């Protein structure tokens, strides 16, 4: 993960005024910022540059932010923060299911955007030096390398979003012990509230698809009634 003072952020918004304001604000706060006016422009930038985080407007002409998020998630694990004019919880959940790490309804205070960005970047696992004997957890055919924060299926690396990586780190720190939804909300740096607990449920569902043979009947990332969720490695 890049430190805050050299993290590169891509802003994707069709509103030129908002693009300019966010670019100036984030630059003043120590970030390196690029901006794109639409999904096609964003794809061109992403083809040639690496970014630490993407701030993406949902409502854009042409390919919208949700469609772009789904498409990027097929090959890219860069954290995505969605900006949406829609305040309904169902729309936010749709964004998370598409692969976003967080969302922020418009209108918003730039300071809140900065706090969300900082929280997401803190969740991205930091690279650690190689160890002679890496510690791993076995989840059937899936292997989780604790020292690197990586999930493997045989020789294939499974792509994890920043939030999924953070969840694996939380669960692997206390295997076979339940972690409450409220604690997960807190550990992920989110605000309290039922909507955020529902958002955590969505992230758990996404993570199960990458771990479980049958995500609807989870063996390794279990729901513990009344207590939350628990990682149960072999």
C-alpha positions in Angstrom: 0.0 0.0 0.0 1.2 3.5 -0.8 1.6 6.0 2.1 -0.9 8.8 2.1 1.6 11.3 0.8 2.2 9.3 -2.4 -1.1 7.5 -2.9 -2.5 8.0 -6.4 -6.2 8.5 -6.7 -8.4 8.4 -9.8 -11.5 10.6 -9.8 -14.2 9.6 -12.3 -17.1 12.1 -12.6 -18.8 13.7 -15.6 -19.3 17.0 -13.7 -16.3 19.2 -14.5 -16.8 21.4 -11.5 -16.9 18.5 -9.0 -13.8 16.9 -10.7 -11.9 20.2 -10.3 -12.9 20.7 -6.7 -12.0 17.2 -5.6 -8.8 17.3 -7.5 -7.7 20.5 -5.7 -8.9 19.4 -2.3 -7.3 16.0 -2.4 -4.0 17.4 -3.8 -3.9 19.9 -0.9 -4.3 17.0 1.5 -1.2 15.1 0.2 -2.6 12.9 -2.6 -1.5 12.5 -6.2 -4.7 12.9 -8.2 -5.8 12.1 -11.8 -9.3 12.7 -13.2 -11.5 11.2 -15.9 -14.7 12.6 -17.3 -16.4 9.2 -18.1 -15.9 5.5 -18.0 -14.1 5.3 -21.4 -11.6 8.0 -20.2 -11.1 6.1 -17.0 -10.4 2.9 -18.8 -7.7 4.7 -20.9 -6.0 6.0 -17.7 -6.2 2.6 -16.0 -4.6 0.9 -19.0 -1.5 2.9 -18.5 -1.3 3.9 -14.8 -1.7 2.2 -11.5 -3.9 3.8 -8.8 -4.2 3.2 -5.1 -7.9 4.1 -5.1 -10.7 5.0 -7.5 -13.4 7.6 -6.6 -16.3 6.8 -9.0 -19.5 8.6 -9.6 -22.5 6.2 -10.2 -24.7 8.5 -12.3 -22.7 9.1 -15.6 -23.9 9.3 -19.2 -22.9 6.2 -21.2 -21.5 3.4 -19.0 -22.5 4.2 -15.4 -20.4 3.7 -12.3 -22.0 0.4 -11.3 -21.4 -1.2 -14.7 -17.8 0.1 -14.7 -17.3 -1.2 -11.1 -18.5 -4.7 -12.1 -16.3 -4.7 -15.2 -13.1 -3.5 -13.3 -13.6 -6.1 -10.6 -13.1 -8.9 -13.1 -9.4 -8.0 -13.3 -8.7 -5.2 -10.8 -8.6 -5.2 -7.0 -7.9 -1.5 -6.6 -10.3 -0.1 -3.9 -13.4 1.7 -5.3 -15.4 4.4 -3.5 -18.7 5.2 -5.1 -20.3 8.6 -5.2 -24.1 8.4 -5.6 -26.9 10.9 -5.6 -29.2 8.1 -4.5 -29.7 7.8 -0.8 -31.7 4.6 -0.6 -30.0 1.8 1.3 -30.9 -0.6 -1.6 -28.9 1.5 -4.1 -25.9 1.5 -1.7 -26.1 -2.3 -1.3 -26.2 -2.6 -5.1 -22.9 -0.7 -5.2 -21.3 -3.0 -2.7 -22.5 -6.1 -4.5 -21.0 -4.7 -7.7 -17.6 -4.7 -6.0 -17.2 -1.3 -4.4 -15.4 -1.0 -1.0 -17.5 1.9 0.2 -20.1 4.5 -0.9 -20.8 8.2 -0.1 -24.1 9.8 -1.0 -24.1 13.2 -2.6 -24.1 15.9 -1.5 -21.2 15.3 0.9 -18.6 17.4 2.7 -15.1 17.0 1.2 -13.8 16.3 4.7 -16.0 13.2 4.9 -14.7 12.0 1.6 -11.1 12.5 2.9 -11.9 10.4 6.0 -13.5 7.6 3.9 -10.5 7.6 1.6 -8.1 7.4 4.6 -10.1 4.6 6.1 -10.1 2.5 2.9 -6.3 3.0 2.3 -5.7 1.9 5.9 -7.5 -1.4 5.2 -5.3 -2.3 2.2 -2.8 -4.9 3.5 0.8 -3.7 3.8 3.4 -5.8 2.2 5.5 -7.6 4.8 9.0 -9.0 4.4 9.3 -12.7 3.4 9.5 -15.1 6.3 11.3 -18.5 6.3 8.1 -20.3 7.3 4.9 -18.5 6.2 1.9 -19.1 8.4 -1.1 -20.3 6.6 -4.7 -21.3 7.2 -6.2 -24.1 5.2 -9.8 -23.7 4.1 -10.4 -26.9 2.1 -8.7 -26.3 -1.3 -8.1 -22.6 -0.4 -5.0 -21.5 1.4 -4.7 -18.2 3.3 -1.1 -16.9 3.8 -1.2 -14.7 6.9 2.2 -13.2 6.4 1.3 -11.9 3.0 -2.4 -11.5 3.4 -3.0 -13.6 0.3 -5.6 -16.1 -0.6 -4.6 -19.0 -2.9 -6.4 -21.8 -4.7 -3.5 -24.1 -5.5 -1.1 -22.0 -7.6 -3.8 -19.4 -8.5 -3.9 -16.2 -6.5 -7.5 -15.2 -5.6 -8.1 -11.5 -6.0 -9.4 -9.7 -2.9 -10.7 -6.2 -2.6 -9.4 -4.0 0.2 -12.4 -4.7 2.3 -12.2 -8.5 1.7 -8.5 -8.4 2.6 -9.4 -6.6 5.8 -12.1 -9.1 6.7 -9.7 -12.0 6.2 -7.1 -10.3 8.4 -9.7 -9.8 11.2 -11.0 -13.3 11.0 -7.6 -15.0 10.7 -6.4 -13.2 13.9 -8.9 -15.2 15.9 -9.9 -18.4 14.1 -12.7 -20.5 15.6 -13.9 -17.4 17.6 -17.0 -15.5 16.6 -16.7 -11.8 15.6 -19.8 -9.7 16.0 -21.2 -7.7 13.1 -20.9 -4.6 15.3 -17.2 -5.3 15.9 -16.6 -5.9 12.2 -18.3 -2.5 11.4 -15.9 -0.9 14.0 -12.8 -2.7 12.7 -13.5 -1.8 9.1 -13.6 1.9 10.1 -17.3 2.4 9.3 -19.9 4.4 11.2 -22.3 2.5 13.5 -25.8 1.7 12.3 -28.0 -1.1 10.8 -27.2 0.0 7.2 -23.5 -0.5 7.9 -24.1 -3.9 9.4 -26.1 -4.8 6.3 -23.2 -3.6 4.2 -20.9 -6.0 6.2 -23.3 -8.8 5.4 -22.9 -8.1 1.7 -19.1 -8.1 2.0 -19.3 -11.5 3.8 -21.4 -12.9 1.0 -18.9 -11.7 -1.6 -16.0 -13.2 0.4 -17.8 -16.6 0.8 -18.0 -16.8 -3.0 -14.2 -16.8 -3.1 -13.7 -19.3 -0.2 -16.6 -21.7 -0.1 -17.5 -24.6 -2.4 -21.1 -23.9 -1.7 -21.5 -20.3 -0.5 -25.1 -20.8 0.5 -24.0 -23.5 3.0 -20.7 -22.1 4.2 -18.2 -24.5 5.9 -15.3 -22.1 6.6 -16.9 -18.6 7.0 -19.7 -19.5 9.3 -22.7 -17.5 10.6 -22.9 -18.0 14.4 -26.4 -17.2 15.4 -26.6 -14.3 17.9 -22.8 -13.9 17.8 -21.8 -12.8 14.2 -19.4 -14.6 11.9 -16.5 -17.0 12.5 -13.6 -18.4 10.4 -13.3 -22.1 10.9 -10.2 -23.3 9.1 -9.2 -27.0 8.8 
